[in-house]
C-alpha cells in the first residue's frame, strides 16, 4: 500500500496513502501544537470550568461538519472543516487537540482518513485551518469589520487554507514526473477547488448562524474569552 498507493482524492488523506517518511514528518510537526493545545485547554478549564460546554460544542461542530463527505465533479470528495468556530472562541492551539480527537474518531468509526495519516490530516485541519481562522478573525475585527463578516471570513478562509495545505502535502509526497512539486500542487488543487470554494462559503455562512446563536445565549462566556468586547 505504501509503495503503490491507490488514488485518494479526498480532504482527509486516506489510510496508508502517504509514504512512511512523510507520514512520520507530519506526526513530528504536529506534536508541539498538541502539547501547546493541551496546556491551553487546561488553562481555560482551570480559569473558568463553565466553559466546558462551549469547548464540547466546538469539538462537536468540527466533528459533524468534517464528517460530511460531498462528491465533486472532478471525481474527488470534499467536506467542510468546522474548526473556525472553535479557533475564534478558544484559539488555534485548542483546536489542534480537538481536531486531532475528531480525526481519530472519524478514522476509527467512519473509515474517514486514517491512523498513519493522522499527523498530516491534523496538521492541515487542526493546525493550519485554526491558525488562519483565528488571525483572520482578529485582523478583521481590528480593521473595523462587523462581527458577522469577521466570522464569515475566518471560517471560509480557514476552510480554504486547509484544502490548500492538504494539496501541498500530497504534492510534496508525490511530485509530478514533469514539473515536480509545483505541477503536482496545481493538479491536486484542481481536484479540490471546484467543490471546496462553495463549501468554504457555505461553512462561513453556517458558522455565522451558529455564532449569532451563541451571541444571544452565551454572550458573557464570549466576553470572558475576549471574543466579544463589553460594548457588543
C-alpha positions in Angstrom: 0.0 0.0 0.0 2.9 2.4 0.8 4.8 1.5 -2.4 1.8 1.5 -4.8 -0.8 3.8 -3.2 -4.2 4.0 -4.8 -5.7 7.3 -6.0 -7.3 9.0 -3.0 -8.8 12.4 -3.8 -10.4 13.4 -0.5 -9.9 16.1 2.1 -8.8 13.6 4.7 -5.8 11.7 3.3 -6.7 8.0 3.5 -5.0 5.3 5.5 -1.7 4.2 4.0 -1.7 6.7 1.2 1.4 8.7 2.3 4.9 7.1 2.2 6.1 6.3 5.7 8.7 9.0 5.7 6.2 11.8 5.1 3.7 10.3 7.5 6.4 10.4 10.2 7.4 14.0 9.3 3.8 15.3 9.7 3.4 13.4 13.0 6.6 15.1 14.3 5.4 18.6 13.1 2.0 18.2 14.9 3.4 17.1 18.3 4.3 20.7 19.5 0.9 22.0 18.6 -0.8 19.2 20.5 1.4 19.9 23.6 0.6 23.6 23.5 -3.1 22.8 22.9 -3.3 20.6 25.9 -1.8 23.4 28.1 -4.3 25.9 26.6 -7.3 23.7 27.3 -6.1 23.1 30.9 -5.6 26.8 31.4 -9.1 27.6 30.1 -10.8 24.9 32.2 -8.9 25.9 35.3 -9.7 29.6 34.8 -13.4 29.0 34.0 -14.8 25.5 34.4 -18.1 26.8 33.0 -16.6 26.9 29.5 -16.5 23.1 29.2 -19.9 23.2 27.4 -18.6 25.6 24.8 -15.5 23.6 24.4 -17.6 20.5 23.7 -19.7 22.4 21.3 -16.6 23.4 19.3 -15.5 19.8 19.1 -18.9 18.6 18.1 -19.3 21.3 15.4 -16.0 20.3 13.9 -16.8 16.6 14.0 -20.2 16.9 12.3 -19.1 19.3 9.6 -15.9 17.4 8.7 -17.8 14.1 8.6 -19.9 15.4 5.6 -18.2 13.9 2.5 -19.5 15.7 -0.6 -18.8 14.3 -4.1 -17.1 16.6 -6.6 -17.4 16.8 -10.3 -13.7 16.0 -10.5 -14.3 12.6 -9.1 -13.0 13.5 -5.6 -14.9 14.2 -2.4 -14.5 17.0 0.0 -16.0 18.4 3.2 -16.2 21.5 5.4 -13.9 21.5 8.4 -15.8 23.2 11.2 -12.6 24.3 13.0 -13.2 28.0 12.5 -15.8 28.4 15.2 -13.6 26.8 17.9 -10.5 28.8 16.8 -12.4 32.0 17.1 -13.5 31.2 20.6 -10.6 29.3 22.1 -7.7 30.0 19.9 -5.8 27.8 17.3 -3.9 25.6 19.8 -7.0 24.3 21.5 -8.4 23.3 18.1 -5.2 21.3 17.3 -6.2 19.0 20.1 -9.9 18.9 19.3 -9.1 18.5 15.6 -6.9 15.5 16.4 -9.6 13.9 18.5 -12.1 14.4 15.8 -9.9 12.9 13.2 -9.2 9.8 15.4 -12.9 9.2 15.9 -13.5 9.6 12.2 -10.7 7.2 11.2 -11.8 4.6 13.6 -15.6 4.9 13.3 -16.2 6.2 9.8 -13.1 5.0 7.9 -12.6 8.7 7.0 -8.9 9.4 7.0 -6.5 7.1 8.8 -4.2 6.5 11.7 -0.9 6.5 9.6 -2.1 9.8 8.0 -3.3 11.3 11.3 -0.4 13.6 11.6 -0.8 15.0 8.1 -4.6 15.4 8.5 -4.2 17.0 11.9 -1.7 19.5 10.5 -3.9 20.6 7.7 -7.3 20.7 9.6 -6.2 21.1 13.2 -3.2 23.4 12.8 -3.2 25.5 9.6 -7.0 25.9 9.4 -7.5 27.1 13.0 -4.4 29.4 12.8 -5.8 31.1 9.7 -9.3 31.4 11.1 -8.0 32.9 14.4 -5.8 35.5 12.9 -8.3 36.4 10.1 -11.0 37.0 12.7 -8.7 39.1 14.9 -7.4 41.1 11.9 -10.9 41.7 10.5 -12.1 43.0 13.9 -9.1 45.2 14.2 -9.9 46.7 10.8 -13.4 47.5 12.0 -15.3 44.8 10.1 -18.7 43.8 11.6 -18.7 40.7 13.7 -20.7 38.6 11.2 -18.2 39.4 8.4 -15.2 38.7 10.6 -16.7 35.3 11.5 -17.6 34.5 7.9 -14.1 35.4 6.6 -12.4 33.4 9.4 -14.4 30.2 8.8 -14.3 30.4 5.0 -10.6 31.2 4.7 -9.7 28.6 7.3 -11.5 26.0 5.3 -9.8 27.0 2.0 -6.3 27.0 3.6 -6.9 23.5 4.9 -7.5 22.2 1.4 -4.5 24.1 0.1 -2.3 22.6 2.8 -3.7 19.1 2.0 -2.8 19.7 -1.7 0.7 20.7 -0.7 1.2 17.7 1.5 0.2 15.4 -1.4 2.3 17.3 -3.8 5.4 17.0 -1.6 4.8 13.3 -1.2 4.1 12.7 -4.9 5.8 15.2 -7.1 4.9 15.0 -10.8 7.4 13.4 -13.2 7.4 16.6 -15.2 7.2 19.8 -13.3 7.9 18.4 -9.9 6.1 19.6 -6.8 4.6 22.7 -8.4 2.9 20.8 -11.2 1.6 18.2 -8.7 0.3 21.0 -6.4 -1.6 22.5 -9.3 -3.1 19.1 -10.1 -4.2 18.4 -6.5 -5.6 21.9 -6.0 -7.6 21.5 -9.2 -9.1 18.3 -7.9 -10.4 20.0 -4.7 -11.1 23.6 -6.0 -14.4 23.0 -7.7 -16.0 21.6 -4.6 -14.1 23.5 -1.9 -14.9 27.1 -2.8 -18.7 26.7 -2.4 -18.1 24.6 0.6 -16.0 27.3 2.2 -18.7 29.9 1.6 -21.3 27.6 3.0 -19.2 26.9 6.1 -18.7 30.6 6.6 -22.5 31.2 6.5 -23.3 28.3 8.8 -20.6 29.5 11.3 -22.1 32.9 11.3 -25.5 31.5 12.1 -24.2 29.4 15.0 -22.1 32.3 16.3 -25.2 34.6 16.3 -27.0 32.0 18.4 -24.0 31.9 20.8 -24.1 35.7 21.0 -27.7 35.5 22.1 -27.3 32.8 24.7 -23.6 32.8 25.7 -22.7 36.4 25.4 -21.0 36.5 28.8 -18.8 33.5 28.0 -17.7 35.0 24.7 -16.8 38.2 26.5 -14.7 36.2 29.0 -12.9 34.6 26.1 -12.3 38.1 24.7 -14.1 37.1 21.5 -16.6 39.9 22.1 -15.9 43.3 23.8 -18.1 44.5 26.6 -19.8 47.0 24.3 -21.1 44.4 21.9 
